[in-house]
Amino acid sequence: MLFIVIAIILFSFNNVLWKKNLVETSVVFLVTYRSFITSCIALFVLFLLNESVSFNSYIFFKITIGSLFGVVGLYSMLYVIKTNSLQWVGVYNLIGVFFTAFYLWFFESIDVFVVLTGLLIIIVGFVLYIYSNINSQITISKNQHLVLFVMTFSFSLSSLIHWKNLEQDIPSVLIIANQEIIVFFTGLIFMLKQTELPKLKTDIPIYFKKVSLMSLVIFLALLFSFIGLKDTNPLTSSILFLASPLTTILFSSYFFKEKISVSNWLCISIIAFGAFVVHYQTA
């Protein structure tokens, strides 16, 4: 429980750091730079721990699949927060329990009536939230809604896959290293096509301190979340992590002065209540 609480705070703070730093630079540069440092941290910690693992092509494939969905989720999130409010990321993260519940419904024999009741409440709250922001300053386009849907689906599926990996005693740090290395090489391909070498030489030392902080924060957030995920089922983890999008929304208000209306809070509360209904009846 404590590890998940720490991870919640770190993930929310990490979202703030993404938003603040993306104002000054590109998504591809920041992702590539940060993932390089995070990969180095993860590989160094893995070396220090000297954990033995029966590593074969099948294990590598399972970890990589989960990591690839995490990469898709990351790029989808950054595409939106580069120019739009963090509130939307928080709200879409709230409905991540929707996908987790469906998974457990199909594969873990959860009561269909209970699941549908909770999910219906989530849908009502989500639709009301969209409707209440049609003419507000934080409104987003249909394409951005689609991207955020992809983000939520990808992050949820990544968490489910890694939950299964952790059940088989695959080290958390190994999963983090795998994911960050994939993020790095994916970003590197795009960055080399889009960014000129002289600009890279200039930007790398300028952003070193900021990116190093981001790398440390996300490494610890991932590490603590995986430790917590290993000890709980994915639905319980999803419920606990409801605090993360709520904290992200609060942070968006504090750091970026984004107004949170009464109607928005009402809608968010309905979504959170629907998620808790699912949890309470199936825990």
Helices and strands as residue ranges (DSSP letters): H 2-22, H 27-49, H 57-81, H 86-94, H 96-107, H 112-132, H 142-167, H 172-194, H 197-206, H 208-230, H 234-240, H 243-256, H 262-282
